[in-house]
Amino acid sequence: MAMVWKNKGIMKIKGKNSISSGLYVTATPIGNLGDISIRALELLQSADLIACEDKRVSGKLLSHYDIKKPMISYHDHNANEVMPKLIDALKAGKIIALISDAGTPLISDPGYKLVNACQNENIPVISLPGASAILCALTSAGMPTDNFLFCGFLPPKTVARQKEIRKFENIGVTLVYYESAKRLLSCLKDIKEVLGNRQVAVCRELTKLYEEIRKDSLENLIKHYENSATPKGEIVLVVAPPAKVGGMVDDLDSALKEALKKLTVKEAVAAVTYMTGRKRKEVYKRALELADHE
């Protein structure tokens, strides 16, 4: 059976009296404290309780805007214990703001469980949009944005990570991953192993003082990070879709046949691997097969 909610918690700009009780999924800055909406500040000032991941992290934001409201930690490890308390408070008519350490809640955190529980209890859930590392990276990376897939965090181990990457090997959309700085190099190597030498944007410390976006082929990025100190900060990887030739998804055979007319097998493989973003092993195997037929 379909479920439909009509939220009445639409906020006016002034005063707690204009805010209905309910759960407010509230986006906060991902780095620069100025990236918060007027509506979010109004809600945080009016909330009866703020549910956050880490009180120390959220406390810095609230202190910056001189917001003094009670906070309760809500995260993966205590969700089963804390969720009933939040539901009881909401049933009692309280206004609760749900925030994450940074950005938009529910993106790679347990907030969706609370939202779902509220819906099951017919408690209004209102989303206050704002900063998001995914969208910030996408709009800075210069990759196609008409179709993209957010894939979250990749597994820490190579075998599991390559298996996860392989799920989207043949999907012609931009891929977005979260990754830790210490695993960046090994992650880039695994992406290249599975997806070939695609273009990737490494978006680091977005909106912060040392923001950096480094966009290049995976081959060049791997060389760079092999010869650099381990980067610091939070990272979003934006991976280009498979390369296109003449407006159509690359035809490996056609590309190889053209290249083999003028180049040696080794040269043709290198050129087509770079042009199509396919894996070198795949291109080399097909090049040998085509060369044998000539």
N, C-alpha and C positions, 0 to 999 in steps of 0.2 A: 504494500500500500504506500502511495506517495505521501510525503510529509511536506507541509507548506508552513513557512513562518512569515508573519507580517510584523516586522519590528516597529515599535512605536518609540524607540529610544533615539530618534533623530534629534541631534543637538542643535540648539540655537547657540549663539556665541556667548551669551552672558548668563551666569548664575546656575547654581546647582538645581534650582527648582525646574529648570527646563530639561533636565536629564532624567529619563525614566530608569528604574532599576533594571539591571541585567549585566551580562558579561560583555565587556568592551575589549575586543582584540585590538590592541593599540601598538602601532609601529613606532619605534624609537630610532634615533640615529645609529648608523653603523660605524661612526667614527667622529665626524664633526658634529659637535653638540648643537650647532645651528640648524641642522637638518631635521627639525621636528615641526609639526604643524601647529597652528594656533588651536585647532580643534583638539589635538592630543593634549596640549598643555591645559586647556580648559577642563578636559575630562580628568586628568591626573589631579588637578586641584580639587575637583568635586568628588572624587572616588572615596568610598568608605574604606576600601582595602585595595592594595596593589599586589597582585600575584606575579612574582618575578623568578627568574632562574637563580640569580645570585644577588643577595641583598647588597653586598659590597660594590658590585658593578653598577647596579641600578641606583644605589645610593648616591653615586657621583653625579648622575644625571639629575636626580631630584634635588640634590643640594645646589647644583648650578642654577636651577630655576626656583630655588627657595620653596620647594614643595615638601611639606611635612605631613606625610600620611603613613599609616601603618602598612608594613609590608609582610608578606608571607612567602617563603621559598616554595616554589612548585617546579619540580623537574622530574626526569626519568626515575630517579631512585626513590622519590617519596610520593609519586603521583597517587598510588593506591591509598596512602594514608591521608593525604591532604585534600584530594578531590571531594570526598564526602563533606568536609568542613566548608569548602567553597560552595558546594551545591546548597547546603543548609543556609548559608549566609544569603545566597541569591534568592532562595525561597522566602526568606524573611524580608525581602525587599531591598537588599543592599546593592550598591553600585560597585562593581569590581572591575578593575583594569587588569588585563592580562598582558604582560610585556615580556620580551625576551632580553637577553644580554645586549643584543644589537639587532636592529632591523625589524622585519615583520615576523610576529609570532607564527607558530605552526610550521615554519619552513625548517625542516630537520630538527624539530624539537617536539615534546609530547603534548603540545597544546591541543591537538585535534581530539584527543581523548576527552578533554574537558568540554570542548565545544560539542562533541557528540553527546556527552552526558547531559549537557544543558538542553539540547534539542529534544532528547528523550523525556525530559522533565517539563518541556514546554516553557523553558526559560529563554527570554530574548537574548540573542547573540548579535552584537553590532560590531562591524569591522571599521576601524579608523585607519585608512591607508597611509603609507608613507615610505620611508627609506627601505630599500631592499638591495642587498649585495648582488643578487642575480641580475636585476634590471640595470643596476649601475654598471656592472661589468659588460653586459650585452650592449648597452648604448655607448660604451667607450671602446669596444673591441674592433668595430668596423667589420663585423661578420653579418651574414644574412640574419634578419630578425623576424621575417615573415613566418618562419617555422623554427621553433627551437624546443629542446627537451632538457629539462633540469633533472640531472641524475643523482644529485645529492653527494654524499661522501663515498668515495671508493673504499673497498676493503684494504687493510694495511699490508697484506701479504700478496706476493706476486701472482701466484696461481689463481687465487680468488679474485684478485683485481683484474687480471686479463680475462677471466671468465665473465666478469661483470661488463667490462668494456665491449666484449665480443657480442653481447646482446644487441648492441646498436650499430654493429659494424656496417650494415647495409642500409641504414636509414639515412635518407638524404636531407637531414636537418642539422642545424647548429646544436652542438652538445655543450652543456654547462655542468661543470663539476666543482665541488668544494674540495680543497686539499690543504693539508698542513704543510708548513714550510720545510720541515725536516724530511718529508716524503716526496717533495716536489720532483727531484731528479729521477728517482726510481719510478715515479708515476709517469713522467714524460716518456721514459724508455718503454714502459709497458704500453702506453697509448700508441707509440710509433710501431711497436712490434705487432700490434693487432690492427691498427687502422692505417698504417703506412705514414708517409712523410707529409702529413697535413699541416696546414697553417694553424697555429695556436696562439692565443693571447693569454699571457700570464698576468693577471690583474692582482696586484698586491697592495695591501694597506689602503684600500679605496676610501676616499674622502679625508684621509689622515695626512699628517705633515709629510710623511715620506711615501706618498702614493706613487706607484710605478706601474706602468703598463708596458710590457715587453712582448711584441708581436713578431713572430718569425716562423720559419718552418721548424718542425720538431727536431730535425737533424741539427740545425743551427742553435736552437734553444738548449739542446742537450750538451752541445760543445760549450756553450756559454756557462751553464751551471756546473759543468765538470771542472771548469777552470776558475770558478768563483767561490767565495765563501757561502756557506749555507744561508739563504735569505731568511729574513725575519718577517713576522707578521702573518696575517690571514690572507689566504689566496683563493681566487676564483679562476678556474681554467675555462676558457671559451674555445672550443674546438670547431674548426670550420667543417662544413659538410663535405662529402666527396667532391673533388674538383669537377668542373663542367667544361666541356669542349663544344664550341659552336652552339651553346644554348641547350645542349642535351647532355645527360649524364654520360661520362666518358665511355667510349667503346674501346676496350683494351686492344682487341685485334686490329681495328682500324688504325689506332695510334701507333701500334708496333709496326704494322706493315709500312706505314709512311716513313717511320724512323729508320727501318731496316733498308730502305732504298738508298739512304745516304750515309748510314752509320754502321759501324761494327755492332755485333750483338751486345757487347759490353757497353758501348756508348749509347745504343738504343735503349737498353734496359735502364741506364741511369737517367736518360732524358724522360722516358715515359713514366718512370717511378716518380720523378719530381713533378711532372705535369699532371698526373692523375691522382697522386696521393695514395696509390695502391701499395701493398707490401712488395718489397723488392723480390722476395722469393717467388711470389705469384707471377710477377712480371717476367722474371728470368726463366721460369719454367715454361711459360707460354711463348716467350721469344725463341727458345730452343725448338719447341714444337713447330712453330711457324717457319723457322729457318730450315728445318729438316724437310718440310714440304716443298720448299722452293727448289 
